[in-house]
Amino acid sequence: MTVFKTFWRVWNQNKLTVILFTMILLVFSASNMGTQETSTSFTAKRPDILVIDRDGSALAQDFTRYVEKFADQPVVEDSENARADALFYNDADLILTIPQNFGARFLAGEDAHIEVRKSTNYNAAYAEMLISRYWETAGIFRQSDRTETELIAAISETLTWESSVSLTTELDTTSLQKGAYFFNFASYSILACVIYIIAFVLSSFREQKIQKRTVVSSMNLRRHNRILLLSNLLYSLILWLFYMLLSLLFVGRAMFSAHGAFFAVNAFVFTLCATTIAFFIGTLVQNKNAIGGVVNVVALGSSFLCGAFVPAEFLPEPVLKIAHLLPTYYYIHSNEALTAVEHFDRAALTSFFLNCGIQLAFAVLFLALTNFVSYKKRKIA
């Protein structure tokens, strides 16, 4: 019990650091959740298109009726200055002028153009799409030598066709994206909290006066190390459970789904890996003043390289190649993959457990390195 109590006494002396890293996670998570306002409906804004028909042909009149179905007709005086002002002040997105003899020239296959003047408003691009849709359709049917009446009928029939769109997925992508963001950023907090406390505790127990007291005490050295190891694992477990409770606050109901369970499992495996990294660092670093710098290098470095702060798709290829050498990469890769998994089939489960297995392999590697360094230090001593 002495070792166990000492561990938590050291933790209590450094709890403000744990609170600081946790507060960083909370602040960034809260700011991200606030920017993810979503809407479940979409309504296209009708553009403002002014059509000036100087031709009067049946084709020009049909085109004008087509425009009136999808756009509003702004009221503009019949003068050049008034039309220029309408475009400048965004009262009109497009002004179309159909020249004389346009219909006849178009049917004859001649080079016939409508004068198009547009504003700088983004609605002008949508308005141009509507215009292009009509004339591209008319150009296709013109090649079959139809009369003007037949051409107008074919265009009207074609443009009435509509495509029905239905959603085939029931994924709550918004909640899953929030979950991925929370757990990705949590990799930094988990690494920082675990490494700082465990390395600091191990450094404290390796102080010369503490080691002398341990040697002269009646406690078996193996039992002493076993209790210290279990205390570290218990601390990591408590930290993981605490972050799972925080995830309920920021992610919500998605944590009670299968996706939430896999998020939690992935975080648990990563916490175990972080614990072995902390043991390795605690074995290497004896100076307590250097622990803070090591934490910043390891936690911040891996978070930036592996996509915790900046999405991996925005990182350059050389950075991602380096990230493959770090366990954080596989942890974040699993989180991102979970946002797109609709059914946990064999392929999805294989990918997830492969990433978890790689993290556990890193854990075994760091344990082996810890034992090797400890053996060398005892041999030198």
Secondary structure, 3 states (H helix, E strand, C coil): CHHHHHHHHHHHHCHHHHHHHHHHHHHHHHHHHHCCCCCCCCCCCCCEEEEEECCCCHHHHHHHHHHHHHCECCCCCCCHHHHHHHHHCCCCCEEEEECCCHHHHHHCCCCCCCEEEECCCCHHHHHHHHHHHHHHHHHHHHCCCCCHHHHHHHHHHHHCCCCCCCCCCCCCHHHHHHHHHHHHHHHHHHHHHHHHHHHHHHHHHCCHHHHHHHHHCCCCHHHHHHHHHHHHHHHHHHHHHHHHHHHHHHCHHHHHCHHHHHHHHHHHHHHHHHHHHHHHHHHHCCCHHHHHHHHHHHHHHHHHHHCCCCCHHHCCHHHHHHHCCCHHHHHHHHHHHHCCCCCCCHHHHHHHHHHHHHHHHHHHHHHHHHHHHHHHHHHHC
